Amino acid sequence: MLPDKLYAGTMVDMIEDSIYFSSLLSQLKEVDFNTLSAAKKIDYDLLKWTAEIRQEGTRFYNNMFPLITPYASYLNSTEMTFKQASFEQPVDADKYVKLLGQYEEVQKSYLDKLRWMESKGIRLSKPEIELTLGLIKTRQVEPEQHFLYPTDARLKKIDSAVRKKFQAAAKDILQNKIIPQHDSLANYLKGDYLKNATDKVGLAQYPGGKAYYQYLVKFYTTSDLTPEAMFDMGKQQVAMILQQLDSIRLSTGFQGDRKTFYRFLQTDKRFLATTPEEVGERLKKPLRKVDTVIHRLISLRPKTGYDIRRLAPALEPVMTFGNYEPPAGDEPLGIYYFNGSKLDQRPLTSAVGLALHEISPGHHLQGRLQAENKDLSTFRQNQFIWAFSEGWASYASQLGTELGLYDDPYDYCGRLLMDMFVAVRLVVDAGMNYMGWSREEAMQYMRVHVF
């Protein structure tokens, strides 16, 4: 279902958010918690936490970079909103066109925020700008090739005359408003903005940056963990995983030291696919087995199916890893999109763990069971908590042990390598944003520990 308005993240939106969440908290105070059912008490606690953390976040508007980078981009998130559209009747097309008309203002708001932050001396780091330009380039296309263009395949239920009128209106907005704004953003970023940018990274370099990062840790972990504690936790996890990986190296009788072992995991032909189709098959294979044994641990099954597909090749240079997308609009399946480029540099040691993490019993199973659970309130059916979602998916990949899916020691090694990637990111994220690490320091730490 399409919303009536696109969220632009402007100062006005922040003020409206603050007013809304303050009002919500005031209303919650009037509720007699003790009279609520067990389910409603969970609703209450979750709604209260959400309102409090979102209201707290409105204080950091000055520190919030516009969401334009590849893995945190309005280009992806706003377009996901449009993907939710299904076209059953002409009114659906009318609403889509109305929202397309608003999109130009969203684009302008992000460019305005970039300009405002630059006036304060706050810019994206130079390497991130290059990646962002690559993402924008995938939208600098002819209108009919744009992600937002309503294709014939999506409009099968719409009368042909209405369809042509709708597509003409969408093409006009894309050609004369939206795509020119993509051009404006790209031209701005690759001009003096890029020239004046530096390689320096991290929120701590800016006024209020450390406080904002502490807030982000609280938001994403739902805890009072400090950045320093997260940094230390990551290092402890790295050391523990290294020991486990060494145990596998020794138990397999591998002849060579740790460095040689990791090189083997990266380059041996058994871990490399030769075609994108083979990548997809290697990810699907463990899922077929999961489908036959998951009932041993989890009795519920989502009604919604899944698929594994290649990421659009145009996105692969800037979106290094894959991503899972839930069903949207006319797409009935939850889909994990993998990067199918440079296959000689993408060992599939972690294929089993990745499939379990992203699809079943990970993100897809958990997310669809939540959305399909009619016993939940609408609020909880649609609520997304990062700590729970990613925590469950990591746990789900470990369930492969109980399901007998890691009978090959190298598959289990791959799962540990996924854990290592998470642990290393705890270290480098806090390192760059709070502890004063340079980008090169973070990259060197990853070179040593991520394989």
C-alpha positions as CSV (number, residue, x, y, z in Angstrom):
1,M,0.0,0.0,0.0
2,L,1.4,3.4,-1.0
3,P,1.5,6.2,1.6
4,D,-0.1,9.6,1.0
5,K,3.2,11.4,1.5
6,L,6.8,10.7,1.0
7,Y,9.1,11.3,3.9
8,A,11.9,13.7,3.1
9,G,13.8,13.9,6.3
10,T,13.8,17.7,6.4
11,M,14.0,19.9,9.5
12,V,10.2,20.3,9.2
13,D,9.8,16.5,9.2
14,M,12.1,16.3,12.3
15,I,9.9,18.9,14.1
16,E,6.8,17.0,13.1
17,D,8.3,13.8,14.4
18,S,9.2,15.4,17.7
19,I,5.7,16.7,18.2
20,Y,4.2,13.4,17.1
21,F,6.3,11.2,19.4
22,S,5.9,13.6,22.4
23,S,2.1,13.4,21.9
24,L,2.2,9.6,21.7
25,L,4.2,9.4,24.9
26,S,1.7,11.7,26.6
27,Q,-1.2,9.4,25.5
28,L,0.7,6.3,26.7
29,K,1.0,7.8,30.2
30,E,-2.8,7.9,30.4
31,V,-3.0,4.1,29.8
32,D,-3.4,1.8,32.8
33,F,-0.7,-0.7,32.0
34,N,-1.9,-3.2,34.6
35,T,-5.3,-3.6,32.9
36,L,-3.7,-4.7,29.6
37,S,-3.5,-8.2,28.3
38,A,-0.1,-9.9,28.0
39,A,0.0,-9.1,24.3
40,K,-1.0,-5.5,24.7
41,K,1.6,-5.0,27.4
42,I,4.2,-6.0,24.8
43,D,2.7,-3.6,22.4
44,Y,2.8,-0.9,25.0
45,D,6.4,-1.5,25.9
46,L,7.6,-1.6,22.3
47,L,5.6,1.4,21.3
48,K,7.0,3.4,24.3
49,W,10.5,2.4,23.5
50,T,10.1,3.3,19.8
51,A,8.6,6.7,20.6
52,E,11.3,7.5,23.1
53,I,14.2,6.5,20.9
54,R,12.7,8.2,17.8
55,Q,12.0,11.4,19.8
56,E,15.6,11.4,21.2
57,G,16.9,11.0,17.6
58,T,15.3,14.3,16.5
59,R,17.9,16.1,18.6
60,F,20.6,15.1,16.2
61,Y,19.3,16.5,13.0
62,N,22.5,18.6,12.5
63,N,24.6,15.4,12.6
64,M,22.5,13.3,10.3
65,F,24.1,13.0,6.9
66,P,21.5,12.8,4.0
67,L,20.9,9.2,3.1
68,I,22.6,9.0,-0.3
69,T,25.4,6.4,0.1
70,P,24.9,3.0,-1.5
71,Y,23.8,1.0,1.6
72,A,21.9,3.9,3.2
73,S,20.3,5.8,0.4
74,Y,17.0,7.4,-0.2
75,L,17.3,6.2,-3.7
76,N,16.8,2.6,-2.4
77,S,14.5,3.3,0.5
78,T,12.1,5.7,-1.3
79,E,12.0,3.5,-4.4
80,M,11.2,0.5,-2.1
81,T,8.1,2.5,-1.2
82,F,7.1,2.6,-4.9
83,K,7.7,-1.1,-5.2
84,Q,4.9,-1.6,-2.7
85,A,2.4,-0.4,-5.3
86,S,0.1,-2.9,-6.9
87,F,-2.2,-1.8,-9.7
88,E,-5.7,-3.1,-9.6
89,Q,-7.6,-0.1,-10.8
90,P,-7.1,3.4,-12.2
91,V,-7.0,5.0,-8.7
92,D,-3.8,3.1,-7.9
93,A,-2.2,4.7,-11.0
94,D,-3.4,8.1,-9.9
95,K,-1.8,7.7,-6.5
96,Y,1.4,6.5,-7.9
97,V,1.7,9.6,-10.2
98,K,0.9,11.9,-7.3
99,L,3.7,10.4,-5.2
100,L,6.1,10.6,-8.2
101,G,5.3,14.3,-8.3
102,Q,6.4,14.6,-4.7
103,Y,9.6,12.7,-5.2
104,E,11.3,15.8,-6.8
105,E,10.9,17.7,-3.5
106,V,12.4,14.8,-1.6
107,Q,15.4,14.9,-3.9
108,K,15.8,18.6,-3.5
109,S,15.6,18.3,0.3
110,Y,18.6,15.9,0.3
111,L,20.6,18.2,-1.9
112,D,19.7,21.2,0.3
113,K,20.8,19.2,3.4
114,L,24.2,18.4,1.8
115,R,24.7,22.0,0.9
116,W,23.8,23.1,4.5
117,M,26.2,20.6,6.0
118,E,29.0,21.6,3.6
119,S,28.6,25.2,4.8
120,K,29.4,23.9,8.2
121,G,32.5,22.1,6.9
122,I,30.8,18.6,7.1
123,R,31.2,16.5,4.0
124,L,31.2,12.8,3.1
125,S,34.7,11.3,2.8
126,K,36.1,11.2,-0.7
127,P,36.0,7.4,-1.2
128,E,32.3,7.4,-0.2
129,I,31.5,10.1,-2.7
130,E,32.9,8.0,-5.6
131,L,30.7,5.0,-4.6
132,T,27.7,7.3,-4.2
133,L,28.3,8.7,-7.7
134,G,28.3,5.1,-9.0
135,L,24.9,4.5,-7.4
136,I,23.4,7.7,-8.8
137,K,24.6,6.8,-12.2
138,T,22.3,3.7,-12.2
139,R,19.4,6.2,-12.1
140,Q,20.7,8.5,-14.8
141,V,19.0,6.5,-17.6
142,E,16.2,6.9,-20.1
143,P,12.8,7.1,-18.3
144,E,11.6,3.7,-19.5
145,Q,14.7,2.1,-17.9
146,H,14.4,3.9,-14.5
147,F,13.5,1.9,-11.4
148,L,10.4,4.0,-10.9
149,Y,8.9,3.5,-14.4
150,P,5.7,1.4,-14.3
151,T,6.4,-1.4,-16.7
152,D,3.8,-3.3,-18.7
153,A,4.5,-6.3,-16.5
154,R,3.2,-4.5,-13.5
155,L,0.1,-3.1,-15.2
156,K,-1.5,-6.2,-16.6
157,K,-4.7,-5.5,-14.6
158,I,-5.0,-1.9,-15.9
159,D,-7.0,-1.1,-19.0
160,S,-4.7,-0.5,-22.0
161,A,-5.9,3.1,-22.5
162,V,-5.4,4.0,-18.8
163,R,-2.1,2.2,-18.9
164,K,-0.7,4.3,-21.7
165,K,-1.9,7.5,-20.1
166,F,-0.4,6.5,-16.8
167,Q,2.9,5.5,-18.4
168,A,3.1,8.8,-20.3
169,A,2.5,10.8,-17.1
170,A,5.1,8.8,-15.3
171,K,7.6,9.2,-18.1
172,D,7.0,13.0,-18.2
173,I,7.8,13.3,-14.4
174,L,10.8,11.1,-14.7
175,Q,12.2,12.9,-17.7
176,N,11.6,16.4,-16.6
177,K,11.8,16.3,-12.9
178,I,13.3,13.2,-11.2
179,I,16.1,12.3,-13.6
180,P,17.3,16.0,-13.8
181,Q,17.5,16.0,-10.0
182,H,19.7,12.9,-10.2
183,D,21.9,14.8,-12.5
184,S,21.9,17.8,-10.2
185,L,23.0,15.7,-7.2
186,A,25.7,14.0,-9.2
187,N,27.0,17.3,-10.6
188,Y,27.1,18.8,-7.1
189,L,29.0,15.9,-5.6
190,K,31.6,15.7,-8.4
191,G,32.3,19.4,-8.4
192,D,33.9,21.4,-5.6
193,Y,32.3,19.1,-3.0
194,L,34.6,16.3,-4.1
195,K,37.5,18.6,-4.6
196,N,37.2,19.9,-1.0
197,A,36.5,16.5,0.6
198,T,39.1,14.5,2.5
199,D,39.8,10.9,3.3
200,K,39.0,11.6,7.0
201,V,36.1,9.6,8.3
202,G,33.9,9.2,11.4
203,L,31.3,11.2,13.3
204,A,33.6,12.1,16.2
205,Q,35.4,14.7,14.1
206,Y,32.2,16.9,14.1
207,P,30.6,18.9,16.9
208,G,28.2,16.6,18.7
209,G,29.4,13.6,16.7
210,K,30.3,11.4,19.7
211,A,26.9,12.0,21.3
212,Y,25.2,11.1,18.1
213,Y,27.2,7.9,17.7
214,Q,26.3,6.9,21.2
215,Y,22.7,7.4,20.3
216,L,23.1,5.3,17.2
217,V,24.6,2.5,19.3
218,K,21.6,2.7,21.6
219,F,19.1,2.8,18.6
220,Y,20.6,-0.2,16.8
221,T,21.4,-2.4,19.8
222,T,18.4,-1.4,22.0
223,S,20.9,-1.4,24.9
224,D,23.0,1.1,26.9
225,L,26.2,-0.4,25.6
226,T,28.9,2.3,25.3
227,P,31.0,2.6,22.1
228,E,34.1,1.7,24.0
229,A,32.4,-1.5,25.3
230,M,31.3,-2.4,21.8
231,F,34.8,-1.8,20.5
232,D,36.2,-4.2,23.1
233,M,33.5,-6.7,22.6
234,G,34.3,-6.8,18.9
235,K,38.0,-7.5,19.6
236,Q,37.1,-10.2,22.0
237,Q,34.9,-11.9,19.5
238,V,37.6,-11.6,16.8
239,A,40.1,-13.4,19.1
240,M,37.5,-16.2,19.9
241,I,36.6,-16.8,16.3
242,L,40.3,-17.0,15.3
243,Q,40.7,-19.8,17.8
244,Q,37.7,-21.6,16.4
245,L,39.0,-21.2,12.8
246,D,42.4,-22.5,13.9
247,S,40.7,-25.6,15.4
248,I,39.1,-26.4,12.1
249,R,42.4,-25.9,10.2
250,L,44.0,-28.4,12.5
251,S,41.1,-30.9,12.5
252,T,41.0,-31.0,8.7
253,G,44.7,-31.9,8.7
254,F,45.5,-28.8,6.5
255,Q,49.2,-28.5,5.9
256,G,50.1,-24.9,6.4
257,D,49.8,-21.9,8.8
258,R,46.8,-19.7,9.4
259,K,47.6,-17.3,6.6
260,T,48.0,-20.2,4.1
261,F,44.7,-21.7,5.2
262,Y,42.8,-18.4,4.6
263,R,44.4,-18.1,1.2
264,F,43.2,-21.6,0.5
265,L,39.6,-20.7,1.5
266,Q,39.8,-17.7,-0.9
267,T,41.3,-19.3,-3.9
268,D,40.7,-23.0,-4.1
269,K,38.4,-23.9,-7.0
270,R,35.9,-25.8,-4.8
271,F,34.9,-22.5,-3.2
272,L,34.6,-20.5,-6.4
273,A,31.7,-20.4,-8.9
274,T,32.3,-19.9,-12.6
275,T,28.9,-18.4,-13.5
276,P,26.2,-16.3,-11.7
277,E,23.8,-19.2,-12.2
278,E,26.1,-21.4,-10.2
279,V,26.2,-18.9,-7.4
280,G,22.4,-19.0,-7.2
281,E,22.4,-22.8,-7.2
282,R,24.9,-23.0,-4.4
283,L,22.7,-20.7,-2.3
284,K,19.6,-22.6,-3.1
285,K,21.0,-26.1,-2.4
286,P,21.1,-25.8,1.4
287,L,17.7,-24.2,1.4
288,R,16.1,-27.2,-0.3
289,K,17.5,-29.3,2.6
290,V,16.3,-26.7,5.2
291,D,12.8,-27.0,3.8
292,T,12.8,-30.8,4.6
293,V,14.2,-30.6,8.1
294,I,13.2,-27.2,9.6
295,H,10.1,-28.7,11.2
296,R,12.4,-30.4,13.7
297,L,13.1,-27.0,15.3
298,I,10.4,-24.6,14.1
299,S,6.8,-25.8,13.5
300,L,5.6,-22.6,11.7
301,R,6.2,-22.0,8.1
302,P,5.5,-18.7,6.2
303,K,2.9,-18.7,3.5
304,T,5.2,-16.5,1.4
305,G,7.8,-18.2,-0.8
306,Y,11.3,-17.1,-1.6
307,D,13.8,-16.9,-4.4
308,I,17.5,-16.3,-5.0
309,R,18.3,-13.9,-7.9
310,R,21.2,-11.9,-9.2
311,L,21.5,-8.2,-8.3
312,A,21.0,-5.9,-11.2
313,P,24.5,-5.8,-12.9
314,A,24.4,-2.0,-12.9
315,L,24.3,-2.0,-9.1
316,E,27.0,-4.6,-8.6
317,P,30.0,-2.2,-8.7
318,V,28.6,-0.1,-5.8
319,M,26.7,-2.7,-3.8
320,T,29.4,-5.1,-3.0
321,F,27.3,-7.5,-1.0
322,G,23.8,-8.8,-1.6
323,N,20.6,-7.8,0.1
324,Y,17.2,-9.4,1.0
325,E,14.0,-7.7,-0.1
326,P,10.6,-8.7,1.3
327,P,7.6,-9.1,-1.0
328,A,6.4,-5.8,-2.5
329,G,3.6,-4.8,-4.8
330,D,3.3,-7.3,-7.6
331,E,6.3,-9.4,-6.4
332,P,4.9,-12.1,-4.2
333,L,8.2,-13.6,-3.1
334,G,10.9,-12.6,-0.7
335,I,14.1,-12.4,-2.7
336,Y,17.8,-12.5,-1.8
337,Y,19.8,-10.7,-4.5
338,F,23.4,-11.7,-4.7
339,N,26.3,-9.9,-6.4
340,G,27.2,-12.0,-9.5
341,S,30.3,-10.1,-10.6
342,K,34.0,-10.8,-10.2
343,L,33.3,-14.4,-9.2
344,D,37.0,-15.2,-9.0
345,Q,37.1,-12.8,-6.0
346,R,34.0,-14.1,-4.3
347,P,34.6,-17.4,-2.6
348,L,31.4,-19.2,-1.6
349,T,32.8,-20.8,1.6
350,S,29.9,-19.1,3.5
351,A,27.2,-20.1,1.1
352,V,25.3,-22.4,3.6
353,G,25.5,-19.9,6.4
354,L,24.5,-17.0,4.2
355,A,21.5,-18.9,2.8
356,L,20.3,-19.7,6.4
357,H,20.9,-16.1,7.5
358,E,19.1,-14.4,4.7
359,I,16.3,-16.8,3.9
360,S,15.4,-19.7,6.2
361,P,15.3,-19.8,9.1
362,G,16.7,-16.3,9.0
363,H,15.4,-13.0,7.6
364,H,12.8,-14.3,5.3
365,L,11.2,-16.8,7.7
366,Q,11.2,-14.5,10.6
367,G,10.0,-11.4,8.7
368,R,7.2,-13.2,6.9
369,L,6.0,-15.0,10.0
370,Q,5.8,-11.7,11.8
371,A,4.0,-10.0,8.9
372,E,1.6,-12.9,8.5
373,N,0.8,-13.3,12.2
374,K,-2.8,-12.0,12.5
375,D,-2.6,-12.4,16.3
376,L,-0.1,-9.5,16.4
377,S,-1.2,-5.8,16.3
378,T,-0.7,-4.1,13.0
379,F,2.1,-2.1,14.7
380,R,4.0,-5.2,15.6
381,Q,3.4,-6.9,12.3
382,N,5.3,-4.1,10.6
383,Q,7.8,-3.1,13.3
384,F,11.5,-3.6,12.5
385,I,14.1,-3.7,15.2
386,W,17.6,-4.1,13.9
387,A,19.0,-5.8,17.0
388,F,16.3,-8.5,16.9
389,S,16.2,-9.0,13.1
390,E,20.0,-9.3,12.7
391,G,20.3,-11.1,16.0
392,W,17.8,-13.7,14.9
393,A,19.4,-14.2,11.5
394,S,22.8,-14.7,13.1
395,Y,21.3,-17.3,15.4
396,A,19.5,-18.9,12.5
397,S,22.7,-19.6,10.7
398,Q,23.9,-21.4,13.9
399,L,20.8,-23.5,13.8
400,G,22.3,-25.2,10.8
401,T,24.5,-27.2,13.2
402,E,21.4,-28.7,14.9
403,L,19.8,-29.3,11.5
404,G,22.9,-31.2,10.2
405,L,23.7,-28.7,7.5
406,Y,27.3,-28.2,8.4
407,D,28.5,-31.8,7.8
408,D,31.3,-30.4,5.7
409,P,33.8,-28.6,8.1
410,Y,34.5,-26.0,5.4
411,D,30.8,-25.0,5.5
412,Y,31.0,-24.5,9.2
413,C,34.2,-22.6,8.6
414,G,32.3,-20.3,6.3
415,R,29.7,-19.6,9.0
416,L,32.5,-18.6,11.4
417,L,33.9,-16.3,8.7
418,M,30.4,-14.6,8.6
419,D,30.7,-14.2,12.4
420,M,34.1,-12.7,12.0
421,F,32.8,-10.2,9.5
422,V,30.2,-9.0,12.0
423,A,32.8,-8.9,14.9
424,V,35.3,-6.9,12.8
425,R,32.6,-4.4,11.9
426,L,31.9,-3.8,15.6
427,V,35.6,-2.9,15.9
428,V,36.0,-0.7,12.8
429,D,32.6,1.0,13.2
430,A,33.4,2.2,16.7
431,G,37.0,2.7,15.7
432,M,36.2,5.2,12.9
433,N,33.2,6.9,14.5
434,Y,34.3,7.2,18.1
435,M,37.9,6.1,18.7
436,G,39.5,8.3,16.1
437,W,40.7,5.6,13.7
438,S,41.5,6.6,10.1
439,R,39.9,4.8,7.2
440,E,43.3,3.2,6.4
441,E,43.5,1.9,10.0
442,A,40.1,0.3,9.7
443,M,41.0,-1.2,6.3
444,Q,44.2,-2.6,7.6
445,Y,42.3,-4.2,10.5
446,M,39.9,-5.8,8.1
447,R,42.7,-7.0,5.8
448,V,44.2,-8.9,8.7
449,H,41.0,-10.4,10.0
450,V,38.5,-10.7,7.2
451,F,39.1,-13.4,4.7
